[in-house]
Amino acid sequence: MKPLVVLPGDPRHLRQKFGEFCFSPIVKGHGGFILRAMTKSSSAWGPGQSAQLYGVTGWGAGYFSVNARGHVSVRPVGENGPELDLWEVVEASLHRGLELPILLRFQDLLRHRVQELHRVFEEAAQEAGYQGGYQAVFPIKVNQLREVVEEILDAGAPYHHGLEVGSKPELFAALAMHRDPESLIVCNGYKDRAFIEAALLGRKLGKRIFLVVEKLEELPTILSASQSLGVQPLLGIRLKLSTKGQGRWARSGGEEAKFGLSTAELLQALRWIEECGMIHGVELLHFHIGSQIPDILAIKRAVREAARYYARLRQQGVKLRYLDVGGGLGVDYDGSSSSRESSINYTLAEYARDIVYNVLEICQQEGVPHPTLVTETGRALVAHHSVLVVNVLGVIRKTPVLVPCPNGNPHKLVRDLLELKATVNQGNLLEHYHDALQIKEDAQAMFDLGLLDLSTKAQIEALYWELLERILALYGARRSIPEELRTVKDHLADRYLCNFSVFQSLIDYWGLKQVFPVMPIHRLLERPTRQGRLVDITCDSDGQIADFVGPHGEVAPTLPLHPVDKEPYYLGIFLVGAYQDIMGDLHNLFGRVNEAHVFLDPDEPGGFYIEETIPSLKIREALSLVQYEAPTILRAMKTQVDQAIRSDVLKPTEGMLLLEAYERGLEGSAYLALGQNEKEPPLSKRP
Ligand SMILES: *Cc1c(COP(=O)(O)O)cnc(C)c1O
């Protein structure tokens, strides 16, 4: 590689200006930085290769791709809309004083999802001649953040997009946020008297708020509360369909489901309601067979079954107006468009058409009017809009960078390994692996018996991993690797230590092994040469990611990554807008991450502005959630410092500085500030 040009300036700015495609790597030279031309092999790598490697064309859904600078680009309003550079958005957020990890919310993307949902249903209805219309409600549990709910209600206002709640706190939030008298509030979940009364209060305000009967036992309370408050309730009934969903949430449907009325219970409920003179309030029929339904066939079956119930009840004189098909519309997390759990084998438009056509057909057969279709789509509305960006704090490699060099007369086992290393070739890969394994086991046995010293053991381990790396490299990509070596390969993968907590930010990966797309948000003009797994900063061995989306949507145990140098290395974890942040917990007291809310704006230099930032949970706040109040722990620290001063362990000035540092530290974030804040003075010197 020959130096190409010498440029003055900071390499980071140069990279930002010219991109990484012309010059790499950057080394310090005289009076500036020498930018060296890339080698032939890496120049064959471009945005297209990266996009394919990380499968972004599949899961990106037109919102995410790779731009010519080798950064991830975001098109919040779809393929034909304006394009943002994710790296620039992160830099702007850092500029605003946020630290990594950062959760970015693309509010325009959220609006676009809402509009798309209504567009596909409108088109399907028009095409089919469906007369009942369509309304949606957003299930708040999928993402309760006020800004998210507000954005959905705002974007959905022309379509009377309403809300779905499953608990009292959600209902209290919904009552306040909901303004449009034509949009619905649907109350699901088990309800007590207070829940029911709060909903009836909403009725008094003129809201179209439905109490959905989930089990027979709650009906008497609903009826008596309505009578004593003098309110005509709007009632819905949840069906227990025989159709099951599929995938991870299959048990939400089917005959053993936790919620819903069987046919006999349904008839019983209607009799009770009739006796109380409230039968004209029964307007909605509801089902929900689970979330992330991968196969469209399950949806069709459930819709047909429910439509049949609707038709029969209409024929019996129950004036149902709404058929609510619940949630379940999935997200293609792995981009494979298949019926695998982390994918879906249908599009948004197909989903809408299948619901509309199947209900239409059954209504025609049965001679009943078309109901207004309601969906409780959550996941598919909000998953795409947020991206978690984490920085890599360090890389843990299995093979030590520096192998201790055996000098003098090396141990016999070391000599054997050196011999294997020298003679390994395409013809003896597996045999050499077995021999090396034997040597490693012998060494362990000798060590256990006290016959091996530490430095010899270190040499053997280092040589063993080196040899294995060499063997795997010789297998290369040409041949399929034998089963027994495949686990070794995963073992050899680097551990990229990332500034986040799986328990806070990716709870469905931890709990359900739900895969989420992960990729670097920059350096995408550079061929990634390492294979890695991500480990988080919790002290839990479960705090890692070892399932990734491969080029064709297959799940892979490692992720291709770049070697980390002194420059910051940022990874994006995508499609995390549904269920993740809101269900995250306080494991290790990490808590909420920093958030930036990004809006498109053609007048701004990068095409966007950051309207709002939400700081991460402070250490003081996290502690207070588990009953350590700041004054109490400060007092406890002061007592200890005073004691140390009295017994001459500390000088009084030292003691005061220590206390001040502790107090200031409480106001900081729980996440690690390694790398990003190296310019800052140490804790005790900050103002
Ligand atoms: C969770 C839930 C939803 C949301 O489902 P998604 O698959 O996220 O769209 C809708 N309705 C009910 C009753 C739910 O419990």
The ligand as a Tripos MOL2 file, in Angstrom:
@<TRIPOS>MOLECULE
LIG
   15    15     1     0     0
SMALL
NO_CHARGES

@<TRIPOS>ATOM
      1 C1        -51.1600   -7.6780   22.7540 C.3       1 LIG1
      2 C2        -52.4700   -7.5020   22.1630 C.ar      1 LIG1
      3 C3        -52.6060   -6.8270   20.9290 C.ar      1 LIG1
      4 C4        -51.4340   -6.3510   20.1170 C.3       1 LIG1
      5 O1        -50.9720   -7.3550   19.2850 O.3       1 LIG1
      6 P1        -49.8670   -7.0960   18.1630 P.3       1 LIG1
      7 O2        -49.5490   -8.4420   17.6980 O.co2     1 LIG1
      8 O3        -48.7470   -6.3780   18.7940 O.co2     1 LIG1
      9 O4        -50.4900   -6.2630   17.1020 O.co2     1 LIG1
     10 C5        -53.8780   -6.6250   20.4580 C.ar      1 LIG1
     11 N1        -54.9640   -7.0650   21.1390 N.ar      1 LIG1
     12 C6        -54.8670   -7.7180   22.3160 C.ar      1 LIG1
     13 C7        -56.0860   -8.1620   23.0100 C.3       1 LIG1
     14 C8        -53.6190   -7.9650   22.8540 C.ar      1 LIG1
     15 O5        -53.5170   -8.6340   24.0110 O.3       1 LIG1
@<TRIPOS>BOND
     1     1     2 1
     2     2     3 ar
     3     2    14 ar
     4     3     4 1
     5     3    10 ar
     6     4     5 1
     7     5     6 1
     8     6     7 2
     9     6     8 1
    10     6     9 1
    11    10    11 ar
    12    11    12 ar
    13    12    13 1
    14    12    14 ar
    15    14    15 1
@<TRIPOS>SUBSTRUCTURE
     1 LIG1         1 GROUP 0 **** ****
